[in-house]
């Protein structure tokens, strides 16, 4: 019985983590599945994918659900999967949704589904 309770608690806790919600002034804001919700400068923002901010307080998000975002050469880039910087400082994101990128043995990025990098989107206020 104890194991059943622990499993139920773990399931409920995991489901809330997947929902990716934030609470601001007693109101909950949730991003779409695969997205990220963040409280930034007193506002709730929701991105389709991961979000990062720059040193000026601008927030950029991946327009792809579950996608990554990375800063390279002074701009932010995104892709359907995770992103890495190549040895030359160029952004590389996995073209496969939810896929990964890594630096291979030769020092070159190897990404699931190939490499892509599109400009990241400015974050939008949650609805």
N, C-alpha and C positions, 0 to 999 in steps of 0.2 A: 504494500500500500504506500509506503514511504517513497519507493522508487517511482510509483505512478504520479505522486504529487510533485516530485522533483522534475519529472519529465514534462508535466503540464506547465509548471512554472517556467522551465527552460523554453518551451514552445511559445508561451505568451510573451516572454521577454524577447525572444528572437523575432517574433512577428512585429513587435513595436520597433525594433531596430530596422527591419526591412521597410517599414512605412516611411521612415525618414521624416519625422515631424519635429517641429520646434514649437515652443510655447512662448508667446509674447503678450504681455499684459492680460493674461488669463485666457487667451484665445490660441487655439492650435492651428498651425499652418503645416500642410503636408505637401511634399513634392510628389510628382507622379512616380510610379514604380521605376527604379533605376536612377532616379534623380536625387538631388541633394537640396535640402532646405537648410538655410543658415540665417541667423540673426546677425545683421551687419549694419553698423552705424544706426542702431535703434529701429531698423526695419526688417521685416521678414522677406527674404528672397528665396525663390525656388528655381532651380535649374533642371534641365532635362537630364544632365549628367553631373559630373564632379564640378566643383566651383573653387576658384582661387582668387585672392585679391592681390593688388599690387601695392607699392609703398605709398601711393596717393589715395588709397581707399576705394579704388575702382574694383568692382567684382565682375569676374568673367567666368562663364560656365560653358561646358560642352553642350552643343545642341543635340547630342545623341544620347538616348536613354542608356545609362550605364557606361557612357563614354568618359574618357579621360581628358585632361587639359594640362598644358605645360607652357611655361614661358621660355621663349627662345628669341634671341636677337631683339629684345625690347618689345616683343608682341606676344600675344597669347594664341596658342593653336590647340585644336581639339581633333578628336577622332572617335570612331565608334568603339574602340578599345583603349587600353592603357597606352601611355606615351612615354618616350625616353628622348634624351638628347643624344644625337650622334657625336662622334669625335670632333666634327667640324662645327658643332653648336647648332646644327639644324634639327628641327623637331621631326620625330617619327612616331606615328600612332598606328596601332593595329587597325587594319581595315575590317577585320572580323569583329562583329559586335561582341563586346565583353572579352575580346582576345587580349593577349599580352604581348609586350615587346621586351626584348632584352638585348644586351650587347653581346654579340657572338664572339667566338674565339679569335677571329681576325680583326676584332675591334669595330665591326660594322653592325648596325642594328638589324635584328631579325624579328619581324613582327608577324603575328598570326594573320593570314589572309593578305599579306603584303603591307606596305607602308603608305600612309596617307597623312595629311595634316591640313586642316582647313582653319580659317580664322575662328576663334572662340567668340561666343556671343556675350553681349552685356547681360548681366543678370536682370531678371524681371521680378517685380514685387509679386509675392504669392497672392492668390485670389482667395 
